[in-house]
Amino acid sequence: MRMLAPPPNSGIGHMNRLSVLTLALICVLAIVAVQSAQAQTFTVLHEFVGSEGTFPEGGLVMDRAGNIYGTTRDGGIGAGNVYKLSYRNGWLLASLYTFKSGPDGVDPQAGVVFGPNGTLYGTTWNGGGNGCTLGCGTIFNVRPPATRPASVLTPWNETVLHRFQGPPDRQNPSYGALVFDRSGTAYGATPFGGNQSGCSRGSCGTVYKLTESGGRWTETVLYSFAGDSDGAQPYGGVMFDNSGNLFGTTYQGGQYGLGTVFKLTPSNGGWTKTILYQFTGGQDGGQPASALVRDSAGNFYGSTTTGGAGGVGGTVFEISPSGGSWNFAVLHAFGSGVGPFAPLTMDAAGNLYGTANQAGMYAFGLVFELSPSGSGWTYTVLHNFTGGVDGGLPMSPVLIAPDGALYGTAYEGGNLRRCGNSGCGVVWQITP
C-alpha cells in the first residue's frame, strides 16, 4: 500500500484494508444518508487508475470556463503530473504535463495556481537541483503550446523557474501553494533549508520570494527560521493581508515545540518576524501544517493536525487583532483521527470549509463546514469518506465554484484494485 508523506511525527497511518471491504458493504447507504441529512449530493468526477496519474494531494483551481486543474504526486509513467478536467458530456481528464523524474521536478505535493499572466504555476517536493539525494525541489510554470494544440489532449510546455539546491539554500517546497502580489512576484515557503541553526535537521525552513525581470526569475530568502526560538518547518506557505504583510504557520518549534502562527512585516529593505501565537498541544491544538485564510475584517483562520479537546484530531482556530495584540480562539475540535493538512476556504457569507484527513465515521476523512451562528460556530459534516469508491484520506483544500458547488480530491480510494489495493485517488464534487 502506498503510504502518505506527511510532516514528520504527524501520526498518520492507514486502516487495515480489510476494513475497507467491510465498509464497502455499507458505503452506498452511508453516502445516501449523508446526502439526505445535509441536502447535499456527493459525486466522484474522476477516478484515477494509474496511467494518467495517482495520489492527488494538492488543491484544485478553476478557470472562467469551469475547467478544473490539479496535480498528482505520481504520474503513472512519470513522477507526478499536472492535469485538467473538462466537462464534455461528462468529465474528461487530460494530462497537461508529466514530470520526468529529473531536473524538471518530482512529486508536486501542492496544487497549481494561476499567475498574473493566466498560466499555471506550482512547486515540486523533489527533483531539480543536486544538493539533495532526490533533488531539492523546483518552482515551475506550465502553459499551452505557442501554436494552437491539435487536441485537448496535447501536452503543455513546462519551464523550471527555480531549482532549489539544499542547505544553506532552501529545499523541498511542500503543501503550500504559491501566492502572487500585485506586481507579479511569487511567494512561498520551504519546511527545510535556510541558514539558521536550532533544528535537529540543521535547518528549519524559509519564506522566499521569486521575482521576474526580463524573462529571468530570481529567488530570494525573506526569512530563515531558527527552531525553538521562533518556529520551524512552515509546511503550509504564506498569505498576504491588505498592508503587504505575510502570515503563516510553522509545524514545529516555538516555546512548546508544537508550532506557531507568525507574521512577516516589510521593514527597511528586509522583513521582521513576529510570533502571534505558540501552540501548546493541549485544547488549542498543535502542529499546524496549513496556510491561513483571512476574512474582510482582518481575522485569520487556520487548523492544527493534533491536539484539541480530545487530545487528538486537531482543531480549527481563529486569531484576531485586538489593540496591538492578537486573540486566539478554538472554533472546533475534531476529537479523533488527524486534523486538516490543507488550508480552510471561506465563502462570501463567511462560512469555512475544509477536509480532515482521518477523522469521520470511517476514519478515512471528511469534508466539513463551519458556519457563524450567534456567538459561536456550527459544525456540519458534508461527507464522510469510506476509503472505497468515494475516496479516502483527503489532503486538499475545498474549491468553491461560482455556483456554490464544492470540489476537492481524495488521496486514495476509487478503484481498490489499483495502486496496491488502496485505490489511486479521486476528484469529487458536492453540490447543494
C-alpha angles and dihedrals in degrees: 000000000000111000125216120245103224126163114290116282093011092135095227115158138156131251117240107275090229088070089058091060089054092046091049089069090064098031097101094045091048093051092048090050092052091047092052095046096048100030088235132129118219116202133176106225097184136009114204113225102182109260095077097037141304139220105024108205111156129076129273131241129199130211126215091268092058096254115146126219130195147140138248124210093224122037102207092237095023145026101286133315147219113238141186128213116204129179114234106153084316134007115294121194120211123186105227097185134000117203115234102215094252143068091338092065142268132231111006102209097174125059126248126262134201113255126210091273093056097250128115126268130186148143138245125217095219139013127060113073129047100229094094132051094251097021125278099254138263145238110227145180126210124192139162119274116277090245123054108280119243092235142350087266094061109119120246127232122259126208122189107222096183138005115205114225104198129245127026083020120060124274146190108016104208140181099340116097121221120265126205130213124216092271093057097255114143124221132196146143138242121206092213136039128047133120102268125101127217104089127099088237091053094245132059106198139264147238111230142177131216116211127192123213125165093346094308124109123215123195119212130183112233097182139001117207121232104204122232093019098056113356140284139227108022097200097166105060126227142281136202134241122209092270095058096257119140123228131190148135136252121218095215140011130056125106095313098033092240102102143274145233110236142186127208116203124192107244131170094333093315139067130262119209124216125185109224098180140000118208120229100193091240126100089324091062131232146234102035110201101178140075123254130253123214131212127213092265093059098256118139128217129198145147142236128219097216141028126035134135092314093044092246138050099059133244146256111232142184125214116190135181116250125174096324095319134075131247120213125206134172112229097183140359118205098205097203142045122009122317130235119309093182127070120260122254123220125205127210091269093056097255116145124221130189150140129249116208107221103003125106141067095311099029090243094108137265146227114239143184128209115197127188108249120177106301094342144041131262116222119211129179110221097183138001111209116223099195088243131090092330093057135246144230100031113206100169132093119246118263114213114208123209090256092055097256117140124224135187146134137255118216095225140001128077112100103020092198088072133074099020094320091296097097124245097253138264144237110232139192132203116196128189 
